[in-house]
Amino acid sequence: MNLFKTKQLMAYKEMLLGIDGFSPPTKDIYAFIKEDADTTISSIYKHDYFSNISLSTIKRAVTILSSHGLIEINRCSKDRRKQLIRAKV
């Protein structure tokens, strides 16, 4: 598959998920959350892929995704300081 066809497929899948209007970092963070069942803001921030993204950008993306109903945020039962993030869709 060539790069252009891959980009077209990606744009189509983003449209189906309803994330096509979001910024690239928000889309990447959503993809990461969908991949890992119990994500935290800290685990996103510490991942090498997001090394060039600020903590405030990550927090903003999580807020946007939550306000659009794409993710849910719950307190961890073992450590009440942790907030577990899961994709709804």
PyMOL Python script that loads the backbone (N, CA, C, O; Angstrom):
from pymol import cmd

cmd.read_pdbstr("""\
ATOM      1  N   MET A   1       0.847  -1.174   0.000  1.00  0.00           N
ATOM      2  CA  MET A   1       0.000   0.000   0.000  1.00  0.00           C
ATOM      3  C   MET A   1       0.895   1.241   0.000  1.00  0.00           C
ATOM      4  O   MET A   1       1.864   1.315   0.757  1.00  0.00           O
ATOM      5  N   ASN A   2       0.572   2.192  -0.835  1.00  0.00           N
ATOM      6  CA  ASN A   2       1.409   3.399  -0.882  1.00  0.00           C
ATOM      7  C   ASN A   2       0.992   4.404   0.197  1.00  0.00           C
ATOM      8  O   ASN A   2      -0.068   4.274   0.809  1.00  0.00           O
ATOM      9  N   LEU A   3       1.824   5.377   0.408  1.00  0.00           N
ATOM     10  CA  LEU A   3       1.613   6.342   1.483  1.00  0.00           C
ATOM     11  C   LEU A   3       0.321   7.137   1.302  1.00  0.00           C
ATOM     12  O   LEU A   3      -0.404   7.364   2.270  1.00  0.00           O
ATOM     13  N   PHE A   4       0.027   7.559   0.077  1.00  0.00           N
ATOM     14  CA  PHE A   4      -1.179   8.359  -0.148  1.00  0.00           C
ATOM     15  C   PHE A   4      -2.440   7.556   0.163  1.00  0.00           C
ATOM     16  O   PHE A   4      -3.365   8.072   0.790  1.00  0.00           O
ATOM     17  N   LYS A   5      -2.481   6.303  -0.271  1.00  0.00           N
ATOM     18  CA  LYS A   5      -3.648   5.470   0.016  1.00  0.00           C
ATOM     19  C   LYS A   5      -3.793   5.236   1.516  1.00  0.00           C
ATOM     20  O   LYS A   5      -4.908   5.175   2.034  1.00  0.00           O
ATOM     21  N   THR A   6      -2.671   5.105   2.206  1.00  0.00           N
ATOM     22  CA  THR A   6      -2.705   4.938   3.652  1.00  0.00           C
ATOM     23  C   THR A   6      -3.280   6.185   4.315  1.00  0.00           C
ATOM     24  O   THR A   6      -4.089   6.085   5.238  1.00  0.00           O
ATOM     25  N   LYS A   7      -2.860   7.363   3.844  1.00  0.00           N
ATOM     26  CA  LYS A   7      -3.382   8.619   4.387  1.00  0.00           C
ATOM     27  C   LYS A   7      -4.874   8.764   4.095  1.00  0.00           C
ATOM     28  O   LYS A   7      -5.624   9.242   4.946  1.00  0.00           O
ATOM     29  N   GLN A   8      -5.304   8.366   2.930  1.00  0.00           N
ATOM     30  CA  GLN A   8      -6.732   8.415   2.603  1.00  0.00           C
ATOM     31  C   GLN A   8      -7.530   7.502   3.525  1.00  0.00           C
ATOM     32  O   GLN A   8      -8.589   7.885   4.022  1.00  0.00           O
ATOM     33  N   LEU A   9      -7.022   6.300   3.750  1.00  0.00           N
ATOM     34  CA  LEU A   9      -7.692   5.356   4.634  1.00  0.00           C
ATOM     35  C   LEU A   9      -7.752   5.903   6.055  1.00  0.00           C
ATOM     36  O   LEU A   9      -8.771   5.777   6.734  1.00  0.00           O
ATOM     37  N   MET A  10      -6.666   6.505   6.496  1.00  0.00           N
ATOM     38  CA  MET A  10      -6.618   7.091   7.837  1.00  0.00           C
ATOM     39  C   MET A  10      -7.653   8.214   7.960  1.00  0.00           C
ATOM     40  O   MET A  10      -8.374   8.277   8.955  1.00  0.00           O
ATOM     41  N   ALA A  11      -7.733   9.084   6.978  1.00  0.00           N
ATOM     42  CA  ALA A  11      -8.708  10.181   7.005  1.00  0.00           C
ATOM     43  C   ALA A  11     -10.132   9.631   7.047  1.00  0.00           C
ATOM     44  O   ALA A  11     -10.983  10.162   7.760  1.00  0.00           O
ATOM     45  N   TYR A  12     -10.386   8.583   6.296  1.00  0.00           N
ATOM     46  CA  TYR A  12     -11.712   7.969   6.287  1.00  0.00           C
ATOM     47  C   TYR A  12     -12.056   7.386   7.654  1.00  0.00           C
ATOM     48  O   TYR A  12     -13.161   7.590   8.157  1.00  0.00           O
ATOM     49  N   LYS A  13     -11.115   6.664   8.252  1.00  0.00           N
ATOM     50  CA  LYS A  13     -11.360   6.060   9.567  1.00  0.00           C
ATOM     51  C   LYS A  13     -11.533   7.134  10.640  1.00  0.00           C
ATOM     52  O   LYS A  13     -12.358   6.973  11.539  1.00  0.00           O
ATOM     53  N   GLU A  14     -10.773   8.223  10.563  1.00  0.00           N
ATOM     54  CA  GLU A  14     -10.942   9.336  11.503  1.00  0.00           C
ATOM     55  C   GLU A  14     -12.331   9.944  11.376  1.00  0.00           C
ATOM     56  O   GLU A  14     -12.945  10.315  12.376  1.00  0.00           O
ATOM     57  N   MET A  15     -12.827  10.047  10.142  1.00  0.00           N
ATOM     58  CA  MET A  15     -14.168  10.572   9.918  1.00  0.00           C
ATOM     59  C   MET A  15     -15.210   9.643  10.544  1.00  0.00           C
ATOM     60  O   MET A  15     -16.153  10.115  11.181  1.00  0.00           O
ATOM     61  N   LEU A  16     -15.051   8.338  10.370  1.00  0.00           N
ATOM     62  CA  LEU A  16     -15.994   7.381  10.947  1.00  0.00           C
ATOM     63  C   LEU A  16     -16.018   7.454  12.475  1.00  0.00           C
ATOM     64  O   LEU A  16     -17.070   7.289  13.093  1.00  0.00           O
ATOM     65  N   LEU A  17     -14.849   7.702  13.082  1.00  0.00           N
ATOM     66  CA  LEU A  17     -14.767   7.805  14.540  1.00  0.00           C
ATOM     67  C   LEU A  17     -15.237   9.164  15.062  1.00  0.00           C
ATOM     68  O   LEU A  17     -15.478   9.330  16.258  1.00  0.00           O
ATOM     69  N   GLY A  18     -15.363  10.130  14.154  1.00  0.00           N
ATOM     70  CA  GLY A  18     -15.784  11.463  14.556  1.00  0.00           C
ATOM     71  C   GLY A  18     -14.660  12.323  15.098  1.00  0.00           C
ATOM     72  O   GLY A  18     -14.908  13.279  15.833  1.00  0.00           O
ATOM     73  N   ILE A  19     -13.419  11.992  14.744  1.00  0.00           N
ATOM     74  CA  ILE A  19     -12.276  12.761  15.233  1.00  0.00           C
ATOM     75  C   ILE A  19     -11.578  13.535  14.120  1.00  0.00           C
ATOM     76  O   ILE A  19     -10.504  14.095  14.339  1.00  0.00           O
ATOM     77  N   ASP A  20     -12.165  13.573  12.947  1.00  0.00           N
ATOM     78  CA  ASP A  20     -11.521  14.214  11.800  1.00  0.00           C
ATOM     79  C   ASP A  20     -11.303  15.711  11.987  1.00  0.00           C
ATOM     80  O   ASP A  20     -10.401  16.267  11.360  1.00  0.00           O
ATOM     81  N   GLY A  21     -12.076  16.373  12.809  1.00  0.00           N
ATOM     82  CA  GLY A  21     -11.922  17.808  13.027  1.00  0.00           C
ATOM     83  C   GLY A  21     -10.950  18.167  14.140  1.00  0.00           C
ATOM     84  O   GLY A  21     -10.703  19.347  14.388  1.00  0.00           O
ATOM     85  N   PHE A  22     -10.396  17.166  14.813  1.00  0.00           N
ATOM     86  CA  PHE A  22      -9.493  17.424  15.928  1.00  0.00           C
ATOM     87  C   PHE A  22      -8.069  17.674  15.452  1.00  0.00           C
ATOM     88  O   PHE A  22      -7.712  17.344  14.321  1.00  0.00           O
ATOM     89  N   SER A  23      -7.262  18.259  16.328  1.00  0.00           N
ATOM     90  CA  SER A  23      -5.854  18.508  16.014  1.00  0.00           C
ATOM     91  C   SER A  23      -5.097  17.174  15.942  1.00  0.00           C
ATOM     92  O   SER A  23      -5.532  16.180  16.525  1.00  0.00           O
ATOM     93  N   PRO A  24      -3.970  17.154  15.229  1.00  0.00           N
ATOM     94  CA  PRO A  24      -3.178  15.919  15.158  1.00  0.00           C
ATOM     95  C   PRO A  24      -2.798  15.348  16.527  1.00  0.00           C
ATOM     96  O   PRO A  24      -2.909  14.137  16.716  1.00  0.00           O
ATOM     97  N   PRO A  25      -2.352  16.172  17.499  1.00  0.00           N
ATOM     98  CA  PRO A  25      -2.045  15.574  18.807  1.00  0.00           C
ATOM     99  C   PRO A  25      -3.262  14.935  19.477  1.00  0.00           C
ATOM    100  O   PRO A  25      -3.135  13.894  20.122  1.00  0.00           O
ATOM    101  N   THR A  26      -4.425  15.542  19.332  1.00  0.00           N
ATOM    102  CA  THR A  26      -5.637  14.980  19.928  1.00  0.00           C
ATOM    103  C   THR A  26      -5.978  13.645  19.275  1.00  0.00           C
ATOM    104  O   THR A  26      -6.364  12.701  19.965  1.00  0.00           O
ATOM    105  N   LYS A  27      -5.842  13.557  17.966  1.00  0.00           N
ATOM    106  CA  LYS A  27      -6.083  12.295  17.266  1.00  0.00           C
ATOM    107  C   LYS A  27      -5.108  11.224  17.730  1.00  0.00           C
ATOM    108  O   LYS A  27      -5.501  10.079  17.956  1.00  0.00           O
ATOM    109  N   ASP A  28      -3.834  11.590  17.873  1.00  0.00           N
ATOM    110  CA  ASP A  28      -2.815  10.635  18.316  1.00  0.00           C
ATOM    111  C   ASP A  28      -3.092  10.157  19.740  1.00  0.00           C
ATOM    112  O   ASP A  28      -2.942   8.973  20.042  1.00  0.00           O
ATOM    113  N   ILE A  29      -3.491  11.067  20.599  1.00  0.00           N
ATOM    114  CA  ILE A  29      -3.783  10.705  21.981  1.00  0.00           C
ATOM    115  C   ILE A  29      -5.002   9.791  22.044  1.00  0.00           C
ATOM    116  O   ILE A  29      -5.031   8.848  22.835  1.00  0.00           O
ATOM    117  N   TYR A  30      -6.001  10.062  21.222  1.00  0.00           N
ATOM    118  CA  TYR A  30      -7.173   9.187  21.173  1.00  0.00           C
ATOM    119  C   TYR A  30      -6.773   7.784  20.714  1.00  0.00           C
ATOM    120  O   TYR A  30      -7.233   6.792  21.278  1.00  0.00           O
ATOM    121  N   ALA A  31      -5.930   7.701  19.704  1.00  0.00           N
ATOM    122  CA  ALA A  31      -5.465   6.395  19.215  1.00  0.00           C
ATOM    123  C   ALA A  31      -4.723   5.645  20.320  1.00  0.00           C
ATOM    124  O   ALA A  31      -4.891   4.435  20.474  1.00  0.00           O
ATOM    125  N   PHE A  32      -3.906   6.360  21.084  1.00  0.00           N
ATOM    126  CA  PHE A  32      -3.168   5.753  22.182  1.00  0.00           C
ATOM    127  C   PHE A  32      -4.128   5.240  23.260  1.00  0.00           C
ATOM    128  O   PHE A  32      -3.955   4.134  23.773  1.00  0.00           O
ATOM    129  N   ILE A  33      -5.122   6.033  23.596  1.00  0.00           N
ATOM    130  CA  ILE A  33      -6.099   5.641  24.614  1.00  0.00           C
ATOM    131  C   ILE A  33      -6.875   4.410  24.153  1.00  0.00           C
ATOM    132  O   ILE A  33      -7.133   3.512  24.955  1.00  0.00           O
ATOM    133  N   LYS A  34      -7.247   4.353  22.887  1.00  0.00           N
ATOM    134  CA  LYS A  34      -7.975   3.201  22.362  1.00  0.00           C
ATOM    135  C   LYS A  34      -7.138   1.937  22.430  1.00  0.00           C
ATOM    136  O   LYS A  34      -7.679   0.844  22.597  1.00  0.00           O
ATOM    137  N   GLU A  35      -5.834   2.074  22.304  1.00  0.00           N
ATOM    138  CA  GLU A  35      -4.934   0.925  22.293  1.00  0.00           C
ATOM    139  C   GLU A  35      -4.698   0.352  23.692  1.00  0.00           C
ATOM    140  O   GLU A  35      -4.530  -0.858  23.847  1.00  0.00           O
ATOM    141  N   ASP A  36      -4.687   1.205  24.697  1.00  0.00           N
ATOM    142  CA  ASP A  36      -4.372   0.790  26.067  1.00  0.00           C
ATOM    143  C   ASP A  36      -5.614   0.951  26.935  1.00  0.00           C
ATOM    144  O   ASP A  36      -6.150   2.053  27.055  1.00  0.00           O
ATOM    145  N   ALA A  37      -6.068  -0.132  27.536  1.00  0.00           N
ATOM    146  CA  ALA A  37      -7.331  -0.117  28.296  1.00  0.00           C
ATOM    147  C   ALA A  37      -7.311   0.820  29.500  1.00  0.00           C
ATOM    148  O   ALA A  37      -8.318   1.471  29.778  1.00  0.00           O
ATOM    149  N   ASP A  38      -6.215   0.903  30.207  1.00  0.00           N
ATOM    150  CA  ASP A  38      -6.140   1.746  31.403  1.00  0.00           C
ATOM    151  C   ASP A  38      -5.023   2.766  31.267  1.00  0.00           C
ATOM    152  O   ASP A  38      -3.955   2.623  31.863  1.00  0.00           O
ATOM    153  N   THR A  39      -5.276   3.766  30.499  1.00  0.00           N
ATOM    154  CA  THR A  39      -4.312   4.821  30.254  1.00  0.00           C
ATOM    155  C   THR A  39      -4.439   5.891  31.331  1.00  0.00           C
ATOM    156  O   THR A  39      -5.512   6.080  31.905  1.00  0.00           O
ATOM    157  N   THR A  40      -3.347   6.583  31.599  1.00  0.00           N
ATOM    158  CA  THR A  40      -3.382   7.758  32.468  1.00  0.00           C
ATOM    159  C   THR A  40      -2.707   8.899  31.718  1.00  0.00           C
ATOM    160  O   THR A  40      -1.984   8.669  30.749  1.00  0.00           O
ATOM    161  N   ILE A  41      -2.938  10.105  32.158  1.00  0.00           N
ATOM    162  CA  ILE A  41      -2.257  11.242  31.545  1.00  0.00           C
ATOM    163  C   ILE A  41      -0.752  11.057  31.671  1.00  0.00           C
ATOM    164  O   ILE A  41       0.003  11.390  30.758  1.00  0.00           O
ATOM    165  N   SER A  42      -0.323  10.524  32.809  1.00  0.00           N
ATOM    166  CA  SER A  42       1.099  10.290  33.033  1.00  0.00           C
ATOM    167  C   SER A  42       1.667   9.281  32.040  1.00  0.00           C
ATOM    168  O   SER A  42       2.771   9.480  31.532  1.00  0.00           O
ATOM    169  N   SER A  43       0.942   8.211  31.753  1.00  0.00           N
ATOM    170  CA  SER A  43       1.451   7.208  30.811  1.00  0.00           C
ATOM    171  C   SER A  43       1.532   7.765  29.388  1.00  0.00           C
ATOM    172  O   SER A  43       2.419   7.392  28.620  1.00  0.00           O
ATOM    173  N   ILE A  44       0.614   8.648  29.046  1.00  0.00           N
ATOM    174  CA  ILE A  44       0.686   9.303  27.732  1.00  0.00           C
ATOM    175  C   ILE A  44       1.924  10.195  27.684  1.00  0.00           C
ATOM    176  O   ILE A  44       2.712  10.134  26.740  1.00  0.00           O
ATOM    177  N   TYR A  45       2.080  11.015  28.705  1.00  0.00           N
ATOM    178  CA  TYR A  45       3.187  11.976  28.768  1.00  0.00           C
ATOM    179  C   TYR A  45       4.549  11.287  28.754  1.00  0.00           C
ATOM    180  O   TYR A  45       5.502  11.810  28.175  1.00  0.00           O
ATOM    181  N   LYS A  46       4.646  10.138  29.377  1.00  0.00           N
ATOM    182  CA  LYS A  46       5.932   9.429  29.474  1.00  0.00           C
ATOM    183  C   LYS A  46       6.261   8.601  28.233  1.00  0.00           C
ATOM    184  O   LYS A  46       7.406   8.181  28.062  1.00  0.00           O
ATOM    185  N   HIS A  47       5.290   8.365  27.380  1.00  0.00           N
ATOM    186  CA  HIS A  47       5.533   7.546  26.188  1.00  0.00           C
ATOM    187  C   HIS A  47       6.421   8.304  25.205  1.00  0.00           C
ATOM    188  O   HIS A  47       6.237   9.500  24.980  1.00  0.00           O
ATOM    189  N   ASP A  48       7.373   7.602  24.630  1.00  0.00           N
ATOM    190  CA  ASP A  48       8.331   8.212  23.697  1.00  0.00           C
ATOM    191  C   ASP A  48       7.661   8.920  22.523  1.00  0.00           C
ATOM    192  O   ASP A  48       8.148   9.955  22.069  1.00  0.00           O
ATOM    193  N   TYR A  49       6.566   8.381  22.034  1.00  0.00           N
ATOM    194  CA  TYR A  49       5.884   8.973  20.884  1.00  0.00           C
ATOM    195  C   TYR A  49       5.441  10.415  21.157  1.00  0.00           C
ATOM    196  O   TYR A  49       5.399  11.244  20.248  1.00  0.00           O
ATOM    197  N   PHE A  50       5.112  10.700  22.416  1.00  0.00           N
ATOM    198  CA  PHE A  50       4.610  12.023  22.780  1.00  0.00           C
ATOM    199  C   PHE A  50       5.681  12.914  23.410  1.00  0.00           C
ATOM    200  O   PHE A  50       5.358  13.884  24.096  1.00  0.00           O
ATOM    201  N   SER A  51       6.929  12.591  23.183  1.00  0.00           N
ATOM    202  CA  SER A  51       8.024  13.350  23.814  1.00  0.00           C
ATOM    203  C   SER A  51       8.063  14.821  23.393  1.00  0.00           C
ATOM    204  O   SER A  51       8.588  15.660  24.126  1.00  0.00           O
ATOM    205  N   ASN A  52       7.521  15.133  22.236  1.00  0.00           N
ATOM    206  CA  ASN A  52       7.526  16.530  21.774  1.00  0.00           C
ATOM    207  C   ASN A  52       6.204  17.257  22.052  1.00  0.00           C
ATOM    208  O   ASN A  52       5.981  18.357  21.547  1.00  0.00           O
ATOM    209  N   ILE A  53       5.330  16.638  22.856  1.00  0.00           N
ATOM    210  CA  ILE A  53       4.038  17.241  23.169  1.00  0.00           C
ATOM    211  C   ILE A  53       4.018  17.618  24.646  1.00  0.00           C
ATOM    212  O   ILE A  53       4.373  16.816  25.509  1.00  0.00           O
ATOM    213  N   SER A  54       3.603  18.832  24.920  1.00  0.00           N
ATOM    214  CA  SER A  54       3.603  19.327  26.301  1.00  0.00           C
ATOM    215  C   SER A  54       2.492  18.681  27.124  1.00  0.00           C
ATOM    216  O   SER A  54       1.499  18.192  26.585  1.00  0.00           O
ATOM    217  N   LEU A  55       2.679  18.692  28.416  1.00  0.00           N
ATOM    218  CA  LEU A  55       1.679  18.159  29.334  1.00  0.00           C
ATOM    219  C   LEU A  55       0.359  18.915  29.200  1.00  0.00           C
ATOM    220  O   LEU A  55      -0.711  18.309  29.266  1.00  0.00           O
ATOM    221  N   SER A  56       0.427  20.231  29.015  1.00  0.00           N
ATOM    222  CA  SER A  56      -0.812  21.006  28.868  1.00  0.00           C
ATOM    223  C   SER A  56      -1.559  20.623  27.597  1.00  0.00           C
ATOM    224  O   SER A  56      -2.790  20.618  27.594  1.00  0.00           O
ATOM    225  N   THR A  57      -0.853  20.304  26.519  1.00  0.00           N
ATOM    226  CA  THR A  57      -1.494  19.859  25.276  1.00  0.00           C
ATOM    227  C   THR A  57      -2.180  18.515  25.487  1.00  0.00           C
ATOM    228  O   THR A  57      -3.284  18.288  24.992  1.00  0.00           O
ATOM    229  N   ILE A  58      -1.524  17.632  26.221  1.00  0.00           N
ATOM    230  CA  ILE A  58      -2.110  16.322  26.518  1.00  0.00           C
ATOM    231  C   ILE A  58      -3.371  16.489  27.360  1.00  0.00           C
ATOM    232  O   ILE A  58      -4.400  15.879  27.070  1.00  0.00           O
ATOM    233  N   LYS A  59      -3.293  17.308  28.394  1.00  0.00           N
ATOM    234  CA  LYS A  59      -4.467  17.540  29.245  1.00  0.00           C
ATOM    235  C   LYS A  59      -5.611  18.167  28.446  1.00  0.00           C
ATOM    236  O   LYS A  59      -6.773  17.805  28.632  1.00  0.00           O
ATOM    237  N   ARG A  60      -5.284  19.100  27.562  1.00  0.00           N
ATOM    238  CA  ARG A  60      -6.303  19.743  26.732  1.00  0.00           C
ATOM    239  C   ARG A  60      -6.958  18.710  25.820  1.00  0.00           C
ATOM    240  O   ARG A  60      -8.179  18.711  25.664  1.00  0.00           O
ATOM    241  N   ALA A  61      -6.168  17.835  25.221  1.00  0.00           N
ATOM    242  CA  ALA A  61      -6.706  16.802  24.334  1.00  0.00           C
ATOM    243  C   ALA A  61      -7.638  15.862  25.097  1.00  0.00           C
ATOM    244  O   ALA A  61      -8.700  15.497  24.595  1.00  0.00           O
ATOM    245  N   VAL A  62      -7.243  15.473  26.306  1.00  0.00           N
ATOM    246  CA  VAL A  62      -8.084  14.592  27.126  1.00  0.00           C
ATOM    247  C   VAL A  62      -9.405  15.294  27.462  1.00  0.00           C
ATOM    248  O   VAL A  62     -10.465  14.668  27.435  1.00  0.00           O
ATOM    249  N   THR A  63      -9.342  16.574  27.773  1.00  0.00           N
ATOM    250  CA  THR A  63     -10.556  17.337  28.066  1.00  0.00           C
ATOM    251  C   THR A  63     -11.470  17.397  26.842  1.00  0.00           C
ATOM    252  O   THR A  63     -12.682  17.220  26.964  1.00  0.00           O
ATOM    253  N   ILE A  64     -10.902  17.643  25.679  1.00  0.00           N
ATOM    254  CA  ILE A  64     -11.678  17.706  24.435  1.00  0.00           C
ATOM    255  C   ILE A  64     -12.334  16.355  24.148  1.00  0.00           C
ATOM    256  O   ILE A  64     -13.525  16.287  23.841  1.00  0.00           O
ATOM    257  N   LEU A  65     -11.553  15.290  24.251  1.00  0.00           N
ATOM    258  CA  LEU A  65     -12.084  13.951  23.982  1.00  0.00           C
ATOM    259  C   LEU A  65     -13.192  13.583  24.972  1.00  0.00           C
ATOM    260  O   LEU A  65     -14.185  12.961  24.597  1.00  0.00           O
ATOM    261  N   SER A  66     -13.016  13.969  26.223  1.00  0.00           N
ATOM    262  CA  SER A  66     -14.029  13.706  27.239  1.00  0.00           C
ATOM    263  C   SER A  66     -15.303  14.512  26.974  1.00  0.00           C
ATOM    264  O   SER A  66     -16.410  13.987  27.090  1.00  0.00           O
ATOM    265  N   SER A  67     -15.142  15.776  26.620  1.00  0.00           N
ATOM    266  CA  SER A  67     -16.319  16.626  26.371  1.00  0.00           C
ATOM    267  C   SER A  67     -17.107  16.171  25.144  1.00  0.00           C
ATOM    268  O   SER A  67     -18.299  16.455  25.032  1.00  0.00           O
ATOM    269  N   HIS A  68     -16.449  15.470  24.230  1.00  0.00           N
ATOM    270  CA  HIS A  68     -17.140  14.931  23.060  1.00  0.00           C
ATOM    271  C   HIS A  68     -17.670  13.510  23.300  1.00  0.00           C
ATOM    272  O   HIS A  68     -18.224  12.887  22.394  1.00  0.00           O
ATOM    273  N   GLY A  69     -17.498  13.015  24.512  1.00  0.00           N
ATOM    274  CA  GLY A  69     -18.032  11.705  24.865  1.00  0.00           C
ATOM    275  C   GLY A  69     -17.269  10.533  24.284  1.00  0.00           C
ATOM    276  O   GLY A  69     -17.803   9.425  24.220  1.00  0.00           O
ATOM    277  N   LEU A  70     -16.031  10.748  23.858  1.00  0.00           N
ATOM    278  CA  LEU A  70     -15.258   9.675  23.242  1.00  0.00           C
ATOM    279  C   LEU A  70     -14.466   8.856  24.260  1.00  0.00           C
ATOM    280  O   LEU A  70     -14.080   7.719  23.986  1.00  0.00           O
ATOM    281  N   ILE A  71     -14.226   9.438  25.434  1.00  0.00           N
ATOM    282  CA  ILE A  71     -13.494   8.742  26.484  1.00  0.00           C
ATOM    283  C   ILE A  71     -14.220   8.924  27.813  1.00  0.00           C
ATOM    284  O   ILE A  71     -15.054   9.815  27.973  1.00  0.00           O
ATOM    285  N   GLU A  72     -13.882   8.065  28.747  1.00  0.00           N
ATOM    286  CA  GLU A  72     -14.390   8.228  30.109  1.00  0.00           C
ATOM    287  C   GLU A  72     -13.193   8.236  31.051  1.00  0.00           C
ATOM    288  O   GLU A  72     -12.190   7.561  30.819  1.00  0.00           O
ATOM    289  N   ILE A  73     -13.323   9.006  32.102  1.00  0.00           N
ATOM    290  CA  ILE A  73     -12.252   9.145  33.085  1.00  0.00           C
ATOM    291  C   ILE A  73     -12.802   8.711  34.433  1.00  0.00           C
ATOM    292  O   ILE A  73     -13.816   9.232  34.899  1.00  0.00           O
ATOM    293  N   ASN A  74     -12.123   7.747  35.060  1.00  0.00           N
ATOM    294  CA  ASN A  74     -12.553   7.214  36.357  1.00  0.00           C
ATOM    295  C   ASN A  74     -11.371   7.173  37.317  1.00  0.00           C
ATOM    296  O   ASN A  74     -10.225   6.998  36.903  1.00  0.00           O
ATOM    297  N   ARG A  75     -11.659   7.333  38.579  1.00  0.00           N
ATOM    298  CA  ARG A  75     -10.628   7.195  39.610  1.00  0.00           C
ATOM    299  C   ARG A  75     -10.252   5.721  39.765  1.00  0.00           C
ATOM    300  O   ARG A  75     -11.109   4.839  39.711  1.00  0.00           O
ATOM    301  N   CYS A  76      -8.982   5.478  39.956  1.00  0.00           N
ATOM    302  CA  CYS A  76      -8.489   4.127  40.192  1.00  0.00           C
ATOM    303  C   CYS A  76      -8.911   3.690  41.592  1.00  0.00           C
ATOM    304  O   CYS A  76      -8.790   4.461  42.544  1.00  0.00           O
ATOM    305  N   SER A  77      -9.399   2.476  41.722  1.00  0.00           N
ATOM    306  CA  SER A  77      -9.854   1.994  43.034  1.00  0.00           C
ATOM    307  C   SER A  77      -8.683   1.734  43.983  1.00  0.00           C
ATOM    308  O   SER A  77      -8.846   1.814  45.201  1.00  0.00           O
ATOM    309  N   LYS A  78      -7.509   1.424  43.438  1.00  0.00           N
ATOM    310  CA  LYS A  78      -6.334   1.142  44.274  1.00  0.00           C
ATOM    311  C   LYS A  78      -5.585   2.407  44.677  1.00  0.00           C
ATOM    312  O   LYS A  78      -5.071   2.507  45.791  1.00  0.00           O
ATOM    313  N   ASP A  79      -5.528   3.360  43.769  1.00  0.00           N
ATOM    314  CA  ASP A  79      -4.816   4.618  44.033  1.00  0.00           C
ATOM    315  C   ASP A  79      -5.722   5.766  43.607  1.00  0.00           C
ATOM    316  O   ASP A  79      -5.817   6.073  42.419  1.00  0.00           O
ATOM    317  N   ARG A  80      -6.380   6.394  44.558  1.00  0.00           N
ATOM    318  CA  ARG A  80      -7.373   7.428  44.271  1.00  0.00           C
ATOM    319  C   ARG A  80      -6.778   8.655  43.583  1.00  0.00           C
ATOM    320  O   ARG A  80      -7.520   9.475  43.043  1.00  0.00           O
ATOM    321  N   ARG A  81      -5.454   8.793  43.593  1.00  0.00           N
ATOM    322  CA  ARG A  81      -4.827   9.925  42.905  1.00  0.00           C
ATOM    323  C   ARG A  81      -4.803   9.722  41.392  1.00  0.00           C
ATOM    324  O   ARG A  81      -4.722  10.694  40.641  1.00  0.00           O
ATOM    325  N   LYS A  82      -4.872   8.485  40.942  1.00  0.00           N
ATOM    326  CA  LYS A  82      -4.817   8.159  39.519  1.00  0.00           C
ATOM    327  C   LYS A  82      -6.203   8.266  38.879  1.00  0.00           C
ATOM    328  O   LYS A  82      -7.219   7.894  39.466  1.00  0.00           O
ATOM    329  N   GLN A  83      -6.199   8.780  37.678  1.00  0.00           N
ATOM    330  CA  GLN A  83      -7.421   8.796  36.883  1.00  0.00           C
ATOM    331  C   GLN A  83      -7.193   7.891  35.673  1.00  0.00           C
ATOM    332  O   GLN A  83      -6.295   8.136  34.867  1.00  0.00           O
ATOM    333  N   LEU A  84      -7.997   6.861  35.554  1.00  0.00           N
ATOM    334  CA  LEU A  84      -7.885   5.936  34.428  1.00  0.00           C
ATOM    335  C   LEU A  84      -8.737   6.441  33.268  1.00  0.00           C
ATOM    336  O   LEU A  84      -9.890   6.835  33.448  1.00  0.00           O
ATOM    337  N   ILE A  85      -8.157   6.422  32.102  1.00  0.00           N
ATOM    338  CA  ILE A  85      -8.836   6.930  30.900  1.00  0.00           C
ATOM    339  C   ILE A  85      -9.088   5.753  29.967  1.00  0.00           C
ATOM    340  O   ILE A  85      -8.182   4.974  29.672  1.00  0.00           O
ATOM    341  N   ARG A  86     -10.327   5.633  29.509  1.00  0.00           N
ATOM    342  CA  ARG A  86     -10.705   4.564  28.592  1.00  0.00           C
ATOM    343  C   ARG A  86     -11.522   5.142  27.450  1.00  0.00           C
ATOM    344  O   ARG A  86     -12.277   6.098  27.627  1.00  0.00           O
ATOM    345  N   ALA A  87     -11.358   4.545  26.269  1.00  0.00           N
ATOM    346  CA  ALA A  87     -12.147   4.962  25.112  1.00  0.00           C
ATOM    347  C   ALA A  87     -13.545   4.366  25.221  1.00  0.00           C
ATOM    348  O   ALA A  87     -13.705   3.219  25.637  1.00  0.00           O
ATOM    349  N   LYS A  88     -14.541   5.135  24.851  1.00  0.00           N
ATOM    350  CA  LYS A  88     -15.925   4.645  24.839  1.00  0.00           C
ATOM    351  C   LYS A  88     -16.264   4.032  23.499  1.00  0.00           C
ATOM    352  O   LYS A  88     -16.981   3.033  23.440  1.00  0.00           O
ATOM    353  N   VAL A  89     -15.773   4.598  22.444  1.00  0.00           N
ATOM    354  CA  VAL A  89     -16.119   4.165  21.090  1.00  0.00           C
ATOM    355  C   VAL A  89     -15.114   3.169  20.584  1.00  0.00           C
ATOM    356  O   VAL A  89     -15.235   2.687  19.458  1.00  0.00           O
TER     357      VAL A  89
END
""", "prot")
cmd.dss("prot")
cmd.show_as("cartoon", "prot")
cmd.util.cbc("prot")
cmd.orient("prot")
